[in-house]
Amino acid sequence: MKTKLIAALCIVFSTGSLAATKEEYCVSYAEVAENVMLMRQDGTSILKQLKVAGDSEFIKEIILRAYKVNQYNSREVKKRAVNKFVSDSYFLCMKS
């Protein structure tokens, strides 16, 4: 399911949306980041995620940042790692 969502978002971001505001774009960016980090914390390999990203440099950048974060065993620590990654991704996007 998450893989399909990331693939769909790759299409959206590769075509671009002129109507989207920066905030809408950054919310979408954070949503992709959340799914990437959830998959990372669930043990999905970086190669599988990069394959799904295809030619999307946008998605690849998120994947590479996610795999710099440790993978955790505790459900609570995983949740905190995901939440922090989402927040950091949103703020990074808004600053750019």
N, C-alpha and C positions, 0 to 999 in steps of 0.2 A: 504494500500500500504506500509506504513512504517513498519507495523507489519510483512509483508511478507519479506521485506528487512532485518529486524533484524533477522528473523528466518533463512534466507538464509546465512547471515553472521555467525550465530551460527554454522552452518554446516561447513562453510569454516574454521573458527577458531578452531573448535573441531578436524578437520582432520589435520590441519596444512599444511603449504606449505614450503617445504625445499628450494624451488627456490626463495622465497620472500626475498628481502633484508630488513634490519631493517627499512629503510625509507618507503618502500612499506607497510610493516606491520603497521607502525605508521600512515601512511595515512589512511589505512583501519580502524585502531583503532579510528582515529578522525572522520571518516565517520559514524561509528557506534555511537560514542558519539553525533554527530550532530543529528542523527535520534532519539536517545533516548531523548535528550534534547528538540527537537521539539515536541515530543509526550508529554513530561512532561509539557511543556509550553502550550500545547493544552488541558491539563487537563486529560490525560490518567492516570489511577490509577497505582500506583507502583505494585500492585498485578498482573494486566494485563501484565505489562512489564516483571515482574519476571517469569510469566507463559510462555511467549514467549521465554524467555532466556533458559528455561529448565535447563539442567545440566551445561551450560556454565558459569563457574566461571568468565571468561573474561567479558562476557556481564553483569553478575550480579554486578560486581565491578563498571562498568560504570553506571548502573542504580542507585545503591546506592549513588554514588557521585552526580548524576544528581538531586536526590530528596533531597539533602542537600541545593540546590539552590532554592530560592523562586520562586513561580509561579507568573508571572506578568500579568497585564491587558492590558497595552499599547503595541500595535504592535511593536513600535520602541524599547521599553525596552526589550521585548521578544527577538527581533532580536539581540540586544546587548548581552543579557544573553547567547543565543545560540552561538554566535560568540566567546565570551570569553571562554565558556565551550569547544568548539572545539579546540581553540588555546591552552588552558591549558592541554587538553587531549593529544594533539600532543606532546607538550614539555615534559609532564610527561612520555610518552612512549619513547621518544628519550633519556631521561636521564637514563632510566632503563637499 
